[in-house]
Amino acid sequence: MEAFALLRTLGSLGVVLGVLAGALWLVRRYDIKLPGRVGGTSRKRVELVERLSLDAKRSVALIRRDGSEHLILISPDGHAVIESGITAQPDSTTPPLPAAKAKRGKRGPYAPRETTRWNRALVNELLREQA
């Protein structure tokens, strides 16, 4: 009797898992829109364009939302908007860094040191003006 109850329990578990797997396959196969499902749209409204590390704790992020860009300072104390409502430029205007000149560090490819210093100096100047 005990073996029969165990088999019935395992069989029921198998049926339930099979129904769940079938439902998941149907949702993915036919791209069914379920309530509360996030995503599925081809157009992204918010994207991270670029992020620059200022020091070990602070960084600056350029975020694009609905065609306008926002420059944000991120630190452990919180975040601050440096500049808002920048008109977004098309991606084709900014040429990518050539693969031959790109260096690879621990965190991936990065820009040459002079460019990074110039960007940090510009951001620090903007922060001083805002304060």
C-alpha positions, 0 to 999 in steps of 0.5 A: 500500500505504501508503494502505491501511494508513493507512485501516485504522488510521484505520478501526480508531481510528474503530471503537474510539472509536465503541465507547467512545462507545456504552459511555459512552452506555449507562452514562449512559442506564441509570445503570449502577453501575460498580465505583469509581463515586462518586456517583449517590446522591440523599442527600449525607452531607457538605455545606458549610453556611457559610464565613466568612473571618476574614482573608486567610489564615484562615476558619471553615467549618460542615460538616454530616455525617449530621445533626450540624454541626462548626465548623472553623478553616482556616488555612495551618498546618492546621485545628482543630475549634472545636466538634463534634457541633452538632445540625443545625437545619432549613434553614427556621429560617434566613431567607435574606438579602433580595435588596434588602439583599444587596450584591454584591462581587467574590466574590458576595453577602455579609452586612452589615458589622456581622454579619460583625464580630460573627461574627469577634468570636465566633470570635476569642473561641472561639479564645481560650477553646480556646487 
